[in-house]
Amino acid sequence: MNWTANELPLWLTIITSVAWAGIFVAAIVWGNWRELLANHALQHRMLGAAVCLLMIWWARAGVSPGLHLHFIGVTVVTLMLGGRRAIIAISLAMIGLVLTGREWWGAVGLTGLLYGLLPILATKIALWLTKTYLPKQPFGYIMIGGFFGAALSVLFLMFGITVVVLILDLYRWDQLVDQLWMLLPLMAIPEGFINGVVLSGIVVYYPDWLISYNEEDYYPTDDDN
């Protein structure tokens, strides 16, 4: 995040902006927006998620120009809201960053694709693994869907950043290994731990907040048996 006009060429700015705008519009159209407008509790959770992402993304570390790292936090948001509504919350957070001068408006598309779409995909993959190969128990949901999904998000993000900076010829591969990939364990493990802890608290106290979690699947009643 925190890409500048000097780092991004015009063609990449246009392509990524159009791509993210299309994803955002699709998320609204196919994200059951009527339910969102009618459900005030869901609106509050979405706005709360956007504010939390804004606060998390406010703090960042610039390793080198073009290599900007910080905690993502998208895994919990995706498990709580679903992929489409997570895209809306991410967009709101980025609008807040732009309005406060923390983010360049031309980088919103690239930021959304790298820090939003890729972590959402990683979380969806982890959730699919949980539902497909693990027995129905909350521990597996938290560890694989939360911890592993968040750590996988960091891996996806680093792949995305690597592709972008190599295409732009900003760094050589050996420089990326030294300045980016060496930080993978330092970023993936804390990201997984934080998302796992937050997800654990939500599962215990507010399971109805999670669109991806159904207590009846994990705690079947006698009638189900």
C-alpha positions in Angstrom: 0.0 0.0 0.0 1.0 3.7 -0.2 1.9 3.5 -3.9 2.8 6.9 -5.3 2.4 8.4 -8.8 6.1 8.0 -9.3 5.9 4.3 -8.8 2.9 3.5 -10.9 2.7 4.2 -14.6 -0.5 5.6 -16.1 -1.4 2.3 -17.9 -1.3 0.3 -14.7 -3.3 2.9 -12.8 -6.0 2.8 -15.4 -6.2 -1.0 -15.7 -6.3 -1.6 -11.9 -8.8 1.2 -11.3 -11.2 -0.1 -13.9 -10.7 -3.7 -12.6 -11.5 -2.7 -9.0 -14.4 -0.5 -10.0 -15.9 -3.4 -11.9 -15.4 -5.7 -8.9 -17.0 -3.1 -6.6 -20.0 -2.7 -8.8 -20.4 -6.5 -9.2 -20.2 -6.8 -5.4 -23.0 -4.4 -5.0 -25.2 -5.8 -7.7 -24.8 -9.5 -6.7 -24.2 -8.9 -3.0 -27.9 -8.9 -2.1 -27.9 -5.1 -1.5 -31.6 -5.1 -0.7 -30.9 -7.3 2.4 -28.0 -4.9 3.3 -30.3 -1.9 3.2 -32.9 -3.6 5.3 -30.6 -5.1 7.9 -29.3 -2.4 10.1 -27.2 -4.8 12.2 -25.4 -6.0 9.1 -24.8 -2.3 8.1 -23.2 -1.7 11.5 -21.0 -4.7 11.1 -19.9 -3.6 7.7 -19.1 -0.1 8.7 -17.3 -1.4 11.8 -15.2 -3.7 9.6 -14.4 -0.8 7.3 -13.3 1.4 10.3 -11.2 -1.5 11.7 -9.5 -1.9 8.3 -8.9 1.8 8.1 -7.2 1.8 11.4 -5.1 -1.3 10.6 -4.0 0.0 7.2 -3.1 3.4 8.7 0.0 1.8 10.2 2.4 0.6 7.6 6.1 0.0 7.1 7.8 0.9 3.9 10.6 -1.6 3.4 11.6 0.1 0.1 9.8 2.1 -2.5 7.0 -0.1 -3.8 7.4 -2.6 -1.0 4.9 -1.6 1.7 3.8 -4.1 4.4 1.3 -4.0 7.2 -1.3 -6.3 8.8 -4.2 -7.1 6.4 -7.1 -8.1 8.6 -9.2 -9.1 5.5 -9.7 -12.8 6.6 -11.9 -12.1 9.5 -13.9 -9.5 7.5 -14.4 -12.1 4.7 -15.5 -14.8 7.1 -17.8 -12.4 8.8 -19.4 -10.6 5.8 -18.7 -12.8 2.8 -16.5 -12.0 -0.1 -18.8 -9.5 -1.8 -19.6 -7.4 1.2 -15.9 -7.6 2.3 -15.1 -5.9 -1.0 -17.5 -3.1 -0.1 -16.0 -2.7 3.4 -12.5 -2.7 1.9 -13.6 0.0 -0.6 -15.0 2.2 2.2 -11.7 1.8 4.1 -9.7 2.9 1.1 -11.9 5.9 0.5 -11.2 6.9 4.1 -7.5 6.6 3.5 -7.7 8.7 0.3 -9.8 11.4 2.0 -7.4 11.7 4.9 -4.4 11.9 2.5 -2.9 8.6 3.6 -3.4 7.0 0.2 -3.0 8.3 -3.4 -6.3 8.0 -5.2 -4.7 6.5 -8.3 -3.4 3.6 -6.3 -6.9 2.5 -5.0 -7.4 0.0 -7.7 -4.0 -1.7 -7.3 -4.4 -1.6 -3.5 -7.8 -3.2 -3.7 -6.6 -6.0 -5.9 -3.5 -6.7 -3.8 -4.7 -6.1 -0.3 -8.4 -6.9 -0.9 -9.1 -9.4 -3.6 -6.0 -11.7 -3.1 -6.6 -12.1 0.7 -10.3 -12.7 0.0 -9.4 -15.5 -2.5 -6.9 -17.0 0.0 -9.6 -17.0 2.7 -12.1 -18.6 0.4 -9.6 -21.3 -0.4 -8.9 -22.0 3.3 -12.6 -22.0 4.1 -13.2 -24.5 1.2 -10.5 -26.8 2.6 -12.1 -26.6 6.0 -15.5 -27.5 4.8 -14.3 -30.2 2.4 -11.6 -32.1 4.3 -12.0 -31.4 8.0 -14.6 -32.8 10.4 -17.3 -30.4 11.6 -15.7 -28.7 14.6 -15.1 -25.1 15.5 -11.4 -25.7 16.1 -10.8 -26.6 12.5 -12.8 -23.6 11.3 -10.8 -21.3 13.5 -7.4 -22.8 12.8 -7.7 -23.4 9.0 -10.3 -20.8 8.1 -8.8 -18.1 10.4 -5.2 -18.8 11.2 -4.2 -20.6 8.0 -6.4 -18.4 5.8 -4.8 -15.2 7.1 -1.3 -16.6 6.7 -2.1 -17.7 3.2 -3.4 -14.2 2.6 0.1 -12.8 3.3 1.6 -15.3 0.9 -0.9 -14.3 -1.9 -0.1 -10.7 -1.2 3.6 -11.1 -1.5 3.2 -13.0 -4.7 1.0 -10.1 -6.0 3.5 -7.5 -5.0 6.3 -9.5 -6.6 4.5 -9.8 -9.9 3.8 -6.0 -9.9 7.3 -4.8 -9.1 8.9 -7.3 -11.5 6.6 -6.1 -14.3 7.5 -2.5 -13.5 11.2 -3.5 -13.3 11.5 -1.8 -9.9 13.6 -4.6 -8.3 15.5 -7.7 -9.3 14.5 -11.1 -7.9 17.4 -11.3 -5.5 16.5 -7.9 -4.1 12.9 -9.1 -3.6 14.2 -12.1 -1.7 16.3 -10.0 0.6 13.8 -7.2 1.1 10.4 -8.9 0.9 10.3 -12.7 1.0 12.7 -12.9 4.0 9.8 -11.2 6.0 7.2 -13.8 5.1 7.4 -15.7 8.5 7.4 -12.4 10.4 4.3 -11.2 8.6 2.4 -14.5 8.1 2.5 -15.9 11.6 1.3 -12.7 13.4 -1.3 -12.1 10.7 -2.6 -15.7 11.3 -2.4 -15.3 15.1 -4.3 -12.0 15.2 -7.1 -13.2 12.8 -7.3 -16.5 14.7 -7.7 -14.8 18.1 -10.3 -12.3 16.8 -12.2 -15.1 15.0 -12.2 -17.2 18.2 -13.8 -14.4 20.2 -16.5 -13.9 17.6 -17.2 -17.7 17.4 -17.6 -17.9 21.1 -19.5 -14.7 21.8 -21.1 -13.6 18.5 -21.4 -16.5 16.2 -24.4 -15.0 14.4 -22.0 -12.3 13.1 -20.2 -14.9 10.9 -21.9 -15.5 7.5 -19.5 -18.5 7.0 -20.3 -20.2 10.3 -23.4 -22.1 11.2 -23.6 -23.4 14.7 -26.0 -26.2 13.6 -23.3 -27.6 11.4 -20.9 -27.8 14.4 -23.3 -28.5 17.2 -26.0 -30.7 15.8 -29.1 -31.1 17.9 -30.5 -34.5 18.9 -33.2 -34.2 16.1 -30.4 -33.9 13.5 -28.8 -37.1 14.8 
